[in-house]
Amino acid sequence: MSSAVELPEVNRQLDAQGLRCPEPVMMVRKTVREMTEGEVLLVTADDPSTTRDIPSFCEFMEHQLLHKEIDLAPYRYWIQKGLD
């Protein structure tokens, strides 16, 4: 039995490596605004604060955090845009 996660098709990618709080979340917010409902954004970041900030952003803005990989940097987040 495979425990591999099937990741969704990605519509956009955002490389936020090298940026520090609050820049990664600000860039995620700007990018998500340009997307349509249901599209998926893959974010790559290396700021440890994103492990807290990106899930909080998704919950507050009602976007779905489909999957995250936060064991080692760079961290990766798959975000599906919710309703406008």
C-alpha positions in Angstrom: 0.0 0.0 0.0 1.4 3.3 -1.1 1.4 6.3 1.3 2.4 8.8 -1.3 0.3 11.9 -1.5 -1.2 12.7 -4.9 -0.5 16.4 -5.5 -2.9 18.5 -7.4 -2.1 20.1 -10.8 -0.4 23.4 -10.2 -1.6 26.5 -12.1 1.0 29.0 -10.8 4.2 28.9 -8.8 5.7 31.4 -6.5 9.4 31.3 -5.3 9.6 33.2 -2.1 13.0 31.8 -1.1 15.3 34.4 0.4 12.4 36.6 1.5 11.6 37.2 5.2 8.4 37.9 7.1 6.1 39.5 6.1 7.2 39.4 2.4 6.3 35.8 1.6 2.7 36.1 2.7 2.4 39.5 1.0 3.5 37.9 -2.3 1.2 35.0 -1.8 -1.7 37.3 -1.2 -0.9 39.4 -4.4 -0.5 36.2 -6.5 -3.8 34.7 -5.2 -5.6 37.9 -6.0 -4.6 37.4 -9.7 -5.9 33.8 -9.8 -9.4 32.5 -10.4 -11.4 30.4 -8.0 -10.1 26.8 -7.8 -6.7 27.4 -9.2 -3.7 26.0 -7.3 -0.6 27.9 -6.3 2.6 26.2 -5.3 4.7 28.3 -3.0 8.3 27.6 -2.2 9.8 29.4 0.8 12.7 29.1 3.2 11.6 31.5 6.0 10.5 29.3 9.0 7.8 31.8 9.8 5.9 30.7 6.7 5.2 27.4 8.5 2.9 29.4 10.7 1.9 32.3 8.5 0.8 30.6 5.3 -1.6 28.2 7.0 -3.1 31.1 9.0 -3.4 33.2 5.8 -5.3 30.4 4.1 -7.7 29.9 7.0 -8.3 33.7 7.4 -8.8 34.3 3.7 -10.8 31.1 3.2 -8.4 29.4 0.7 -7.6 25.7 1.0 -4.1 24.6 2.0 -4.2 21.3 0.1 -0.7 20.1 1.2 2.4 21.3 2.8 6.0 20.0 3.1 7.6 21.6 6.1 10.1 19.1 7.5 13.1 20.7 5.8 13.6 24.0 4.0 12.7 24.9 1.4 9.1 24.5 2.5 6.4 23.9 -0.1 2.7 24.8 0.1 -0.1 23.9 -2.3 -2.9 26.5 -2.0 -6.2 26.4 -3.8 -7.9 29.7 -4.2 -11.3 29.9 -2.6 -14.2 32.2 -3.4 -13.5 35.9 -4.2 
